[in-house]
């Protein structure tokens, strides 16, 4: 396993809506990751100031000079939408990011399945999501990119829901982005273990929440053990979302994960 860091961990600093400008650029984020002596960066789509070939090449070159892989990218899409034009726009966005990720030298793209709109038929929404993911995978396969479906609420809120989608999308360019903090079920660790065999990338959070109980510190050793049990050999990207300031908390947790990944 190799250690990465998700740009989303620094969302407050990377926010492009901040005036007059963000406190951190993706280039700054890459420099921070290099200083932490980790293996890779996960570059979240939300924080790209532009996606021109020159800009993408500059980020890739910066990572190369600093000895960092681009473990992947992450997009925010909704493949449940009913309007054909809007669904096509969602698909086109993911296809574009396949090409951006290829230019960056990334391996995977974190995608969502989406949420069923109020009044929509859930079964039909799931059918749309499956068909759209299948088409997106056809495009990703041409570039050697794997689309990684995240357990992220909506129609992927539980292990049975996401496993149903994983088994329905039959494609070599498809797998799971195992987000360790997103199951709020009666047994989140058990549900993560069920999903782990399908993981092609991992976003590891420092907190976990069991249904009906408050959020608590995640057992990082247990989470890494779940991955080892299925011989997972991909990237583990820390995605920090807890309350402590990321600039102090992230180095601490990266240190813990380095010891566990050993």
C-alpha positions as CSV (number, residue, x, y, z in Angstrom):
1,X,0.0,0.0,0.0
2,X,1.1,3.5,-0.8
3,X,0.2,6.7,1.1
4,X,-1.5,9.6,-0.6
5,X,-3.3,12.8,0.6
6,X,-6.6,14.0,-0.7
7,X,-6.6,17.7,-1.7
8,X,-10.1,17.8,-0.1
9,X,-8.4,17.7,3.3
10,X,-7.4,21.4,2.6
11,X,-10.8,22.5,1.2
12,X,-10.9,25.7,3.3
13,X,-7.6,26.9,1.9
14,X,-8.1,25.6,-1.7
15,X,-11.6,27.0,-2.2
16,X,-11.6,28.9,-5.5
17,X,-14.6,31.0,-4.4
18,X,-12.4,32.7,-1.7
19,X,-11.7,36.4,-2.5
20,X,-9.4,37.9,-3.6
21,X,-7.8,34.4,-4.1
22,X,-7.5,31.0,-2.3
23,X,-4.9,30.7,0.5
24,X,-3.4,27.7,-1.3
25,X,-3.1,26.5,-4.9
26,X,-2.8,22.9,-6.1
27,X,0.9,23.6,-6.6
28,X,1.2,24.7,-3.0
29,X,-0.7,21.5,-2.0
30,X,1.7,19.4,-4.0
31,X,4.7,21.1,-2.2
32,X,3.1,20.4,1.2
33,X,2.7,16.7,0.3
34,X,6.3,16.4,-0.8
35,X,7.4,18.0,2.6
36,X,5.4,15.2,4.3
37,X,7.5,12.6,2.5
38,X,4.5,10.6,1.2
39,X,4.0,8.7,-2.0
40,X,1.3,10.5,-3.9
41,X,-1.4,13.2,-4.1
42,X,-5.1,12.9,-4.8
43,X,-6.1,16.0,-6.8
44,X,-9.8,16.9,-6.3
45,X,-11.5,18.4,-9.3
46,X,-13.1,21.2,-7.4
47,X,-9.8,23.0,-6.8
48,X,-8.4,23.2,-10.4
49,X,-8.1,26.9,-11.4
50,X,-8.1,25.6,-15.0
51,X,-7.9,22.4,-16.9
52,X,-5.8,23.5,-19.9
53,X,-3.2,21.0,-21.2
54,X,-0.4,23.4,-20.1
55,X,-1.8,23.7,-16.6
56,X,-2.2,20.0,-16.2
57,X,1.3,19.4,-17.6
58,X,2.7,21.9,-15.1
59,X,1.1,20.0,-12.1
60,X,2.3,16.6,-13.5
61,X,5.8,18.0,-13.9
62,X,5.8,19.4,-10.4
63,X,4.8,16.0,-9.0
64,X,7.5,14.3,-11.1
65,X,10.2,16.6,-9.9
66,X,9.2,16.1,-6.2
67,X,8.9,12.3,-6.6
68,X,5.1,12.2,-6.1
69,X,2.6,10.0,-8.0
70,X,-0.8,11.3,-8.8
71,X,-2.8,8.5,-7.2
72,X,-6.0,9.8,-8.8
73,X,-8.6,12.6,-9.1
74,X,-12.0,13.0,-7.6
75,X,-15.1,14.5,-9.2
76,X,-18.6,15.3,-7.9
77,X,-21.2,13.9,-10.3
78,X,-24.8,12.7,-10.1
79,X,-25.7,9.8,-12.4
80,X,-29.3,9.6,-11.1
81,X,-30.6,12.7,-12.7
82,X,-33.7,12.1,-14.8
83,X,-33.4,14.9,-17.3
84,X,-31.6,13.5,-20.4
85,X,-29.7,16.7,-21.1
86,X,-28.5,17.1,-17.5
87,X,-27.5,13.4,-17.3
88,X,-25.5,13.8,-20.5
89,X,-23.8,16.8,-19.1
90,X,-22.8,14.8,-16.0
91,X,-21.5,12.0,-18.2
92,X,-19.5,14.5,-20.4
93,X,-17.9,16.0,-17.3
94,X,-16.7,12.6,-16.1
95,X,-15.4,11.8,-19.6
96,X,-13.5,15.1,-19.6
97,X,-12.0,14.3,-16.3
98,X,-10.9,10.9,-17.6
99,X,-8.8,12.8,-20.2
100,X,-7.6,15.3,-17.6
101,X,-6.6,12.5,-15.2
102,X,-4.7,10.7,-18.0
103,X,-2.7,13.9,-18.7
104,X,-1.9,14.1,-15.0
105,X,-0.7,10.5,-14.9
106,X,-3.4,9.5,-12.5
107,X,-4.7,6.0,-12.1
108,X,-8.3,6.3,-10.8
109,X,-11.2,8.8,-10.6
110,X,-13.4,8.8,-7.6
111,X,-17.0,9.1,-8.8
112,X,-20.4,9.1,-7.1
113,X,-23.6,7.3,-8.2
114,X,-25.9,10.1,-7.1
115,X,-29.1,10.8,-5.2
116,X,-32.7,10.0,-6.3
117,X,-34.6,13.2,-6.7
118,X,-37.8,13.7,-4.7
119,X,-40.7,12.2,-6.7
120,X,-38.4,10.1,-8.9
121,X,-38.6,6.3,-9.1
122,X,-35.6,4.8,-7.3
123,X,-35.5,1.7,-9.4
124,X,-35.4,3.7,-12.6
125,X,-32.8,6.1,-11.2
126,X,-30.6,3.1,-10.3
127,X,-31.0,1.8,-13.9
128,X,-29.9,5.2,-15.3
129,X,-26.9,5.3,-13.0
130,X,-25.8,1.8,-14.0
131,X,-26.1,2.5,-17.7
132,X,-24.3,5.8,-17.4
133,X,-21.5,4.3,-15.3
134,X,-21.1,1.6,-17.9
135,X,-20.7,4.2,-20.7
136,X,-18.3,6.2,-18.6
137,X,-16.2,3.1,-18.0
138,X,-16.1,2.4,-21.8
139,X,-14.4,5.9,-22.2
140,X,-12.1,5.4,-19.1
141,X,-10.9,2.1,-20.4
142,X,-9.5,3.8,-23.5
143,X,-7.2,5.8,-21.3
144,X,-6.2,3.1,-18.8
145,X,-8.2,4.9,-16.0
146,X,-10.3,3.1,-13.5
147,X,-13.5,4.7,-12.2
148,X,-13.9,4.2,-8.5
149,X,-17.4,4.4,-7.1
150,X,-17.6,5.8,-3.6
151,X,-19.9,4.7,-0.8
152,X,-21.4,8.1,-0.4
153,X,-25.0,8.1,0.7
154,X,-27.9,8.3,-1.8
155,X,-28.1,4.9,-3.6
156,X,-24.7,3.9,-2.1
157,X,-25.4,4.5,1.6
158,X,-25.3,0.8,2.6
159,X,-23.1,-2.2,1.7
160,X,-25.9,-4.1,0.0
161,X,-26.7,-1.0,-2.1
162,X,-23.2,-0.4,-3.4
163,X,-22.5,-4.1,-3.8
164,X,-25.6,-4.3,-6.0
165,X,-24.1,-1.5,-8.2
166,X,-20.7,-3.1,-8.3
167,X,-22.0,-6.4,-9.5
168,X,-24.3,-4.7,-12.1
169,X,-21.5,-2.7,-13.7
170,X,-19.5,-5.4,-15.4
171,X,-16.4,-3.6,-16.6
172,X,-12.6,-3.9,-16.2
173,X,-12.4,-0.1,-15.7
174,X,-14.6,-0.1,-12.7
175,X,-14.1,-0.6,-9.0
176,X,-14.8,0.9,-5.5
177,X,-13.4,4.0,-3.8
178,X,-13.6,2.7,-0.2
179,X,-14.4,5.7,2.0
180,X,-13.8,4.6,5.5
181,X,-15.9,7.3,7.1
182,X,-19.1,7.1,5.0
183,X,-21.0,4.1,6.4
184,X,-23.2,5.2,9.3
185,X,-24.6,1.8,9.8
186,X,-24.8,-0.6,12.8
187,X,-21.5,-2.1,11.9
188,X,-19.4,0.3,9.7
189,X,-16.2,-1.8,10.1
190,X,-18.0,-4.9,9.0
191,X,-19.6,-3.2,6.1
192,X,-16.2,-1.8,5.0
193,X,-14.8,-5.3,5.1
194,X,-17.6,-6.5,2.8
195,X,-16.7,-3.8,0.3
196,X,-12.9,-4.0,0.6
197,X,-12.4,-6.8,-1.9
198,X,-13.6,-4.5,-4.7
199,X,-11.5,-1.5,-3.7
200,X,-9.2,0.1,-6.3
201,X,-8.5,3.1,-4.2
202,X,-9.1,4.2,-0.6
203,X,-10.0,7.4,1.1
204,X,-9.2,7.0,4.8
205,X,-10.9,9.2,7.3
206,X,-9.9,9.7,10.9
207,X,-13.4,9.4,12.3
208,X,-16.2,6.9,12.1
209,X,-19.8,6.8,13.2
210,X,-21.9,3.9,14.2
211,X,-25.7,4.3,13.7
212,X,-27.3,6.0,16.7
213,X,-23.9,6.9,18.3
214,X,-21.8,10.0,18.2
215,X,-18.8,10.3,15.8
216,X,-15.6,8.8,17.3
217,X,-11.9,8.4,16.4
218,X,-11.5,5.7,13.9
219,X,-9.4,2.7,14.7
220,X,-6.7,3.2,12.0
221,X,-5.0,-0.1,12.8
222,X,-8.2,-1.9,12.3
223,X,-8.9,-0.1,9.0
224,X,-5.5,-1.0,7.6
225,X,-6.0,-4.6,8.8
226,X,-9.2,-4.8,6.8
227,X,-7.2,-3.8,3.7
228,X,-4.4,-6.2,4.4
229,X,-6.9,-9.0,4.9
230,X,-7.9,-8.7,1.2
231,X,-4.4,-8.1,0.0
232,X,-5.2,-4.5,-1.1
233,X,-2.1,-3.1,-2.9
234,X,-3.3,0.4,-4.0
235,X,-3.2,3.9,-2.6
236,X,-4.5,4.9,0.7
237,X,-5.4,8.6,0.6
238,X,-5.9,10.4,3.9
239,X,-9.1,12.5,3.5
240,X,-9.1,14.7,6.6
241,X,-12.5,16.1,7.7
242,X,-12.3,16.4,11.5
243,X,-12.4,19.6,13.5
244,X,-8.7,20.1,14.4
245,X,-6.8,22.4,12.0
246,X,-5.7,20.4,9.0
247,X,-2.3,22.0,8.9
248,X,-1.5,20.5,12.3
249,X,-3.7,17.4,12.2
250,X,-2.7,16.0,8.8
251,X,1.0,15.7,9.5
252,X,0.2,13.9,12.7
253,X,-2.2,11.4,11.1
254,X,0.2,10.9,8.1
255,X,2.9,9.9,10.7
256,X,0.5,7.4,12.2
257,X,-0.4,5.9,8.9
258,X,3.3,5.6,7.8
259,X,3.9,3.5,10.9
260,X,0.9,1.3,10.2
261,X,1.8,0.9,6.5
262,X,5.4,0.3,7.5
